[in-house]
Every structure is written in C-alpha cells, then in structure tokens.
Amino acid sequence: MARKKQKDLNSIIEECRVKINNSINDPIIKQALLNFGTTEEYLLQGQTLFAETNEWMSIQEKEYAEQYAATNEFYTAFELSKKELRRFLTMIRIKFKNNNDAMTLLKAEEGRKDKFKDWYPQNRDLFTKFLERPDFISVLEPFGFTAEKVTEMLTDLNALAVLQEKQEQEKGDAQLATQRRNAKLEELLEWTSDHTQICRLVFEDEPQHLEKLGILVRS
C-alpha cells in the first residue's frame, strides 16, 4: 500500500512538472499564456512551489529513512537485552528460590513489563539492587554473572534508553516533515488546478498544446 501511494504521489508530481516546465519552456505556450493575462511572476510562482515541494519530499524521505534506521537499531538492541535478562532472571529464580529476602528484594517473580517505558525502570531497579548485594553476586558469579557483567548489562540498559529516545525523536521529525510536505503539496496542487483551468481556456481550440502540458483533452 505504501509503495502504491508513493507511486501515485510521484505520478502527480510528474504531472505538475510537465505542466509547469512546458508552460515556461515552450515559447508558443508561454506567449499564449502571457497574452491571455498571466504574468511571469505567476509562472515563476508555480515553478517555485514545485521546487519547494520536491525539496520537502526529499526531506520527508530522508527523515523516514532515519526513523526506520533508529527503530531497527533500538529493537535489535532491545531483543538482545531481553534475551540476556531472561537468562539472568532464570538463574536468580533457580539459585534464590529458597531465599525469600532475595526473591522479594529483586522482585524476581514479578512479570516483566511489556512497554519499554515500564520495562526499563523495572529492570534498572533489578540490576541496581542486585549489584548492591555482594552476597547475591557471589552466588551467581560461577554462572558468569559477575559484578562486572551485571554492571555491563546495566550500562547496556541505559544505552537502550538513549536509543529509545532517539527513535522517538526521529519519529517526531518524520511526522513533522510529512506535515510540511503535505502542506506544500497542497499549495502546489491548488496552483496546478487553477493553471489547468486557465490552460483549457487558452488552448480550447488547440488540443495539441494541452497534450504538451499533459492535460487530458476532452472528446
């Protein structure tokens, strides 16, 4: 669906390009339009609107590409972090199942939150409290969860929060670029619609010129 919409948009932009460029670059068409009452300023307005719309299309595409990259980077790191966390929690539940103090303090039996904004503080708290207890660390050290390893996991967790913020920022930038592109496109289409009607009047008896402008000739 997204590809179809982009293709349709590209087709619309191409139609606008043909109308505007041929109105300016074809000397016969341009002179007929000027004789009718249009002005150089009017034609340049269409050319400027087209250039601005093209620029915002490029910006919008760039912003969405950056959003996609940031989203992919975040979710890739998120999945890796969740995988490590599952291993960590599994060992906690195995080695501390008879230690009520540890299970309660670490909230080891608590289900993990789904949304990142809830998941992040929940697991930051888990790592922090674990690192504050040397007796807990000594139990899991033989299984690879040393103080250094868990500190690294906490650091990665905080880095993940930064990636999530970046993703949200890129998402906002992409949405803003889309709004601005659409606003400029609306201006261009309004100008082109008016211009098409003018051209139909000017070249009512010269369909070959309408065809040059990409305007459908009514039978």
Summary of the structure (lengths in Angstrom):
residues: 219
radius of gyration: 30.8
end to end distance: 33.1
largest distance: 94.3
contacts: 614
relative contact order: 0.15
helix: 84%
strand: 0%
